[in-house]
Structure formats: structure tokens, C-alpha cells
Amino acid sequence: MNDTTEIQKLKLAVKELSVLNDIATAVSTAHDLNQVIELIIHECVNHLNVEQGAIMLLDQTETDDQFHTIVREIETDTDIVPYHFGVQLSGWMIKNQKPLLINDILNDDRFTNLSDGEFPIYSILSAPLKTKGKLIGVLNVFNKMDEDGFTLDDQRILSIIAAQSAQVVENARLYGEEQSLKKIEEELNFATEIQTNLLPSSNPQLDGFNIAGKSIPAKEVGGDYYDFITIDENNSVICLGDISGKGMPAAMLMANLQATLRGQALFTSSAGECLTRANKLLYRSTDLQMHATLFYGILDSSKDIFHFSNAGHNPPFLIDSDKKVTRLTKGGTVLGFMEDYQFEEDLIKLNTGDTVIIYSDGITEALNKQNEEFGEDRLLTILTENMKSTADTLIEKVFNAIKTFVNDVPQSDDITIVVIKKN
């Protein structure tokens, strides 16, 4: 081996170390995925004397045989890599998972339907990005600006860069996912806080009645809502609703619904008219995809009369002292679905020993390991067997029965219940 060859090898080794050092320095403080990719491509373009570069990452959300390739960054004034070519290139790399060097791509039979004049790429050098033996993407540089095109030395350098950069890129991707999850968690916590603050802090104290309510939100926040609104010394609104969707949108709609109902409750003593007005306001102020079911009742404690209107909610139960069950269904469709809709209303006379149970579908649809629902029959059995219990105790018995039924299956929906007992 002569001195010239040794010198060339040393120069190449120095260049490789220089490239790796520059990349390591550039990405050492970067966490954002796009920033990391931009820095890697920038160094590749500079050191390999090419027109443009791109890192294409395999979509981690798809199965192994359904990879989607994403072009994340390009250093060039030329148009982005054509989609058709990008699909062929990523397909070749997924199949072969080794470096690719082509200096006359228009005449290479591995790539087809590339139109001369419209196609901005004439040479390409690619290397797989792999971590722990798994392909996560492809590092590409295009259009070598030297007359001789890409060399095997270029291929060696790009392969080394790819090997060293793969874990950096993967770490940045994982960091981005972690930050996204933290943001979602913060949103859910904020939504839970909104939801909790909107629920009553205490139960109403009305002569002749024992009333209680409770709601346990799911980990993934939904929009169960119940409220007690004092109209005057004899009349109080008792309502329970279920907002469509989850997370912050559901919590915000719940806040909107509460404000709307509290405003309308002061203007009309009719349950049906209150829902008619609230429905129109919600329709005009919320997204068409959002809606709410709601049972709305007005209890006149001086006459023991309960006026109500049911907007598409699970029909509450009226259970009398003889354990006869009546469902409270009168009302109409869900709130926010149709702008002009007239809700009907009904009334019941509450006698001593009567109990009204208003609940959300999170109770009846609670699932156990066998994917069985808790169901109305189980709920009614708990209710009828404990009719002499106080409202608070009856609620606890229902919740304990659900907990026993689902065992360790995570709660997937809010569970909410309000009990009205006539003493």
C-alpha cells in the first residue's frame, strides 16, 4: 500500500469524523423532531455537496405492511420530492434495507414513470435509518454537484451518518410523542377541573324531601352534568345531562349548558319551554357535531309536584312505595340537534315513599370483563331492594354494586345519579 493511498484513507477518516462531530454538535441540544431532521439534512447537504436532502420517516401508526412515508424536511429551493417517486423509493428501501446509489436515475430500471424535464432529480444516494434492527426511515441526498456523481466514499459517509443519526431521530420522535401526551393529560386535567367545579357543592335542603346527587368522572373526561338551581323558596330545578364527546370540548359544552339553563330557569317556570329556549341557544352557539341529552325537572316542594321534560336522556325511574316503576319519558329529542324544536312536558304528584332516580348511561353501560353491561335490571334491583335507604345511602349502594360488577375493568364513562325521595 503506497503513501498516497494511506493519505487518502486518512483524509476520508478525518472527513467522516468531522461530519459526525458536526452533526453531534448540531443536534446535541435539539429535542424537536423537525429541528433535529433539519440539522441532520443541513450537515449532509454541506458535507456531501448536493442540491437537496430529505429524511422520510415511516408512519409508526400503521402496521408493518402498511407503512406510509412522510417527507419531513428538505434543504432546497427545488420542489419537494415527487410523490410517485417517494412511494417507489420508500418501497425499495423497505424491501432491501441497504444503501442505494444511482447517478442516472432516469435510466435506472428500478424506478419507472419518471418524466425527463419535469423530474427534478438525476442522482440519488440513500441509506436506511435503523434502530435496534428496525427500519424507521430513510436518509436521502439528491443531485450530486460534482461531475462524477456520487461515489462509494459518499455512500460510506452517508451510511455512517444514517447509523449515528437513527437513534437521535427516534429519540426526538419519542420526545415529541411524550410532549403531546403531556399536553393531552394537562387538557384532561383542566377539563376535569372545569367539570368538578360546575357540579353542586352540596345537596338541596327542601322540606319534605331528601335529595342527593353524585358524579364520578371517568379517567378520559366526558361530560356528565347535574345541577340543583334554586328558583324561589318553593321551587327548585333538578337536572342531569350527558354531553357528547370527551375532553375539553365536552367540558366546555357542559359549562355552556349550565350557564344557559341557569339563565333560562329564571325566565320561565315551564320545563318544556326552558328546554325549547336552551336548545335554540345551544344550536346556535355549538358545533353541529356536539349535542347533549338532558332530563330537566322543576320540583315544587309546597305542592309536592314535579314538572319535567326529557331531552333524549335515559328515562328516570319513579318508584312508589309499592315498588311500582314508572319511566319519565315525556320531552323530545337531544339538545342542539334541531334549532326549532318544541319540547313537551309532564308532571307527577309525589307521595310519601315515592323515589325518583335520574341517572346517566355510564351506570347502565358499565362493562365487566365478560363485556356484559350492568344494565337497567341490575340497577332496578338495587333500587327496589333499598327503597327505605336515604338518598345518599341509595346512591352509594348503586356505586358499590357497579364497582363490584366491573371489578378491575377501567371506568370508560362518567357515572352520575340524582335521587329525590319524598319523606
C-alpha positions, -999 to +999 in steps of 0.1 A: +000+000+000+016+033-011+017+066+008-009+082-015-035+056-006-028+059+031-032+097+029-065+093+010-077+069+037-067+093+065-084+122+047-116+102+044-114+092+080-109+128+091-138+139+069-161+112+084-151+122+119-157+159+110-191+152+096-202+131+127-188+157+151-206+185+133-239+166+134-235+155+170-228+192+180-257+204+159-283+181+174-269+179+210-294+205+223-323+199+199-354+179+210-379+189+184-381+162+157-383+187+128-354+207+142-333+175+145-341+164+110-334+199+096-300+200+113-290+165+100-301+173+065-283+207+066-250+189+075-254+163+048-261+189+021-230+208+032-206+179+035-217+159+005-220+188-019-256+180-030-286+201-040-311+188-016-318+162+011-347+146+028-354+123+057-385+101+052-399+086+083-421+055+083-455+062+099-455+045+133-493+044+134-496+019+106-490-019+107-458-033+092-473-039+058-490-005+056-461+019+061-468+054+050-437+075+042-436+111+054-412+136+039-402+156+069-376+182+057-359+193+025-330+217+021-336+231-014-353+257-035-365+229-058-399+214-054-404+186-029-396+150-039-424+139-063-450+117-045-448+089-070-411+087-068-412+089-030-435+059-029-412+039-051-381+049-032-396+041+002-409+008-011-375-002-024-359+007+009-384-012+030-378-043+009-340-041+006-329-021+037-295-012+024-278+018+008-288+029-027-266+048-051-278+059-085-261+085-107-285+083-137-319+078-122-340+084-153-324+053-169-325+031-138-350+003-143-358+002-105-378+034-109-404+039-135-426+066-150-401+094-142-406+121-168-374+139-181-378+176-179-404+175-151-385+153-127-360+174-107-338+145-096-310+130-116-289+113-089-296+099-055-279+084-025-300+068+002-292+050+034-317+033+058-323+047+093-324+017+116-326+014+154-324-020+171-326-037+138-359-019+129-363+004+099-377+037+110-369+058+079-346+067+050-319+094+048-316+107+012-295+132-006-301+142-042-282+157-072-245+155-065-230+187-078-197+170-088-194+158-124-185+123-114-216+119-093-219+100-060-190+078-051-186+048-028-169+070-003-200+092-003-221+061+003-199+051+032-202+086+048-240+087+044-243+052+058-223+062+089-244+094+093-276+073+090-263+048+116-254+075+140-285+097+134-312+070+135-313+068+173-312+106+176-342+109+152-361+082+171-354+098+205-367+131+191-398+114+178-404+097+211-398+130+229-424+147+207-449+119+215-442+123+252-448+161+250-480+155+231-492+131+257-484+155+285-503+182+267-533+159+264-530+150+300-529+186+310-560+193+289-579+164+305-569+175+340-581+210+331-614+196+317-618+175+349-613+206+370-639+225+350-663+196+352-658+192+390-663+230+397-696+230+378-711+203+399-731+212+430-710+215+462-740+205+484-774+189+482-806+210+484-825+210+517-862+211+510-890+204+535-905+170+530-877+158+506-844+140+508-823+148+477-787+139+468-765+137+437-731+123+428-709+120+398-677+101+393-659+112+361-640+086+340-603+090+335-610+101+300-632+130+308-667+130+295-694+155+301-719+142+327-736+171+344-761+175+372-773+206+389-796+220+416-809+255+408-830+274+434-858+294+417-876+306+449-883+292+483-907+265+470-893+257+435-860+242+426-846+229+393-831+194+394-814+183+362-790+157+349-774+156+314-748+139+293-726+158+269-715+141+237-678+136+232-649+138+258-622+160+270-621+198+267-649+202+241-673+182+263-663+202+294-668+235+276-702+225+263-711+214+298-702+249+310-722+264+282-752+242+290-751+251+327-750+288+320-778+285+295-801+265+319-794+288+349-803+318+328-835+303+314-846+288+347-851+324+360-873+334+330-898+305+328-915+281+352-922+256+323-897+227+320-906+222+283-903+259+275-869+261+293-855+233+272-870+248+240-852+280+246-820+264+258-820+241+227-821+271+203-793+288+221-771+257+221-778+250+185-766+285+175-735+285+197-721+250+194-706+228+167-731+206+148-713+175+160-719+184+196-751+177+215-765+168+249-791+147+265-808+162+295-835+155+320-849+188+334-873+189+363-888+216+385-898+205+420-925+224+438-919+213+474-950+232+486-974+211+464-952+180+460-954+184+422-925+176+399-928+191+364-903+176+339-892+174+303-868+148+290-844+158+261-834+124+248-820+112+281-822+078+298-858+079+312-856+083+350-875+059+373-903+068+396-907+041+421-936+043+445-940+028+480-954-004+464-922-007+442-942+001+411-918+015+385-928+043+360-904+058+335-904+096+329-901+099+291-921+130+281-900+156+263-883+153+230-850+149+211-815+157+223-804+193+228-785+211+200-797+187+172-826+208+157-828+246+161-866+250+162-880+222+184-908+224+209-902+202+239-932+187+257-935+184+295-954+164+321-959+164+358-961+139+386-975+141+421-950+128+446-965+109+476-948+097+507-924+069+499-920+078+463-885+080+448-873+095+416-839+082+402-822+102+375-790+086+361-766+087+332-759+058+308-724+054+323-743+034+350-763+010+329-735+006+303-707-001+327-689-032+315-673-062+333-645-085+320-671-106+300-681-074+282-715-075+299-734-043+307-746-035+343-779-028+327-813-015+339-824-047+355-795-047+379-800-010+386-837-015+394-830-045+416-806-023+438-831+005+439-862-015+448-843-036+474-831-004+492-861+018+490-861+027+527-825+040+525-817+077+524-809+093+491-771+094+499-771+058+510-790+046+480-765+063+457-736+046+475-753+012+472-756+017+434-720+028+430-707-001+452-728-025+431-712-012+399-677-014+414-683-050+424-698-058+389-670-043+368-643-055+392-609-041+379-622-031+344-613+006+340-642+030+340-648+042+305-676+068+310-688+091+337-713+077+361-738+101+376-770+098+396-795+120+414-821+107+439-852+125+450-871+109+479-905+121+493-905+117+530 
